[in-house]
Amino acid sequence: MNLKKYHEIAKENEKKEPLLLDSILAFFSGGIIGLISQGLIDLYQKILNLDFDHASALMSISIVFVTSLLTLFGLYKYLGRVCGAGLFLPTTGFANSITSSCIEARHEGFILGIGSQMFSLAGSVITYGVVFSFLFLIINFFMVLGGLK
């Protein structure tokens, strides 16, 4: 079989991804997470009498906790298959990546396993987040200093 024939057969048998449906599911699942998050902020403000900043922090902690539990019990990957990219908002995706790394490394112990592997997936996100935040801070500083902002 030549390469051209192989590519034709592969193209015919390729699984077609429902791009529109996936996009709609991602949009609505991300929106539902946003709605739940806002509901938690409102709940914490009303029930616990917290100001917006403290309620927002508690909401983030709650979302990270629930995401970590879902990852621990293996439910997050099934939700990810259905919801797609809408489920991988920065907070939930970050919590999932850290928890997944911990689960995979738990057999090596607390220090050499969990402690050293915890940020193996999320480490680059943290590193580049800090580096680019610093760079934008420097740019902003010089813009303010030069009167451009």
N, C-alpha and C positions, 0 to 999 in steps of 0.2 A: 504494500500500500504506500503510495507516495504521500508527501506532506500535504499537498493541495487537497487530495481526497479526504485525508484525515481531518483537516480543518472544516471541510464541508459537513462531514458526519458529526463532528463536535458541535458545529453551529446549529445543526438541525435538532440535536438532542440537548441543547443548552436549556437549563431551567430559566423560564421567563419570570423575572421579578416584577411584582405588581407595584411599580414605582409610585403611582398616584395613591393607591391605597396605603402603602407604607408611609408616604408623606403626610397623609391625613391622620393616620394613627399617631405618628410622631408629634404632629401639631397638637392634637387633642390631649394626648397623654402628658405632654409638657405643660399644657394649659391646666390640666387637672392637678398636676403637682404644684403649679403656681397658685391655684385656687385653694388647695389644701394648706399650703404655706401661709397664705393670707388669712385663711380661717384660723390657723393656729395663732398667728399674731393677734388677731382680734380676740380670740378666746383668752389668751394670756393677758391681754390688756384689760379685759372686762372681769375675768375671774380672779386673777392675781393682782390686779391694780398696778401693772407694770407700765412704765413709759415705753415708747415705741422702740428705742434702742435695746432695752433689756428684753422686751418681748421678741424682737427680731433675733437676738442672740439665742434665746431659748428655743425659738422655732428652728434655727439652724441645728442646734444640738439635737432636737427631736427628730428632724429629718435624717441626720447622720445616724442616730441610734436605730431608727426603724429600717433604714437602708442596710445597716450592718446586720441587723437581725434577719432580714430577708435574704441577704447573701449567705449568712451562716446556715440557714435552713435550706439553701439551694433554690429558693423561690425567685430570687432576683434575675437569674438567667432566663427563666421562663417568661417573666414579665418583660425582659429585654427583647426577647424574640417577638413578642406581640406588639409592644409599644415602640420598639426601635429606638431611634436617636432621641426621641422625646423624653425617655427615661434617664438619659445620660447628661442631665443638667450638671453644672459644675459641682454642686454639693453632693448629689446622689452618686454621680460617677466617681468622684474622689473617694467617698466612703466605701463604695464597692471595690475600688482598686486596692485600697489599703486592707480591707477585710479579706479579700481574696488572697492577697499575698500572705497574710497571717495564717490563713487556713492551710495554704499549701506548705508553709514552712513549719507548722506546729510540731511535726514529728522530730525535728532537729533540736527542740528545746526552746526555752524562753530567750536565751542570750544569742546563740548562734543561729537559731531558726527565726523566731518571730522578730526579735530585736534587730537582727541584721537584714532581714528580707522584707520588713514591713513596708518600706518605701521603694521597693524595687520597681514597681509599676508607676507609682506616683512621684518618684524622686525627680524625674526630669521635669514634670509639671511644676513642682515646687521650685526647682533650680531656675528654670527659665522665667517663672513668675517673679521671683525675687530680682533676677538680673534685669529684666525689662522694666520692672517697677522702679528700680534704681535709675535706670537710664532715662525714663520719662520724668522722674523727679528732677534730675539734673537739667534736662531740657526745659522743664517748667520753671526751674529756678532762674535760668538764664533769660527766659522770656519775661519773667516778672522783673528781673534786674534791668533788662533792656527796655522796659516799658511797653512791651508788646502784648502784655496780658493784664 
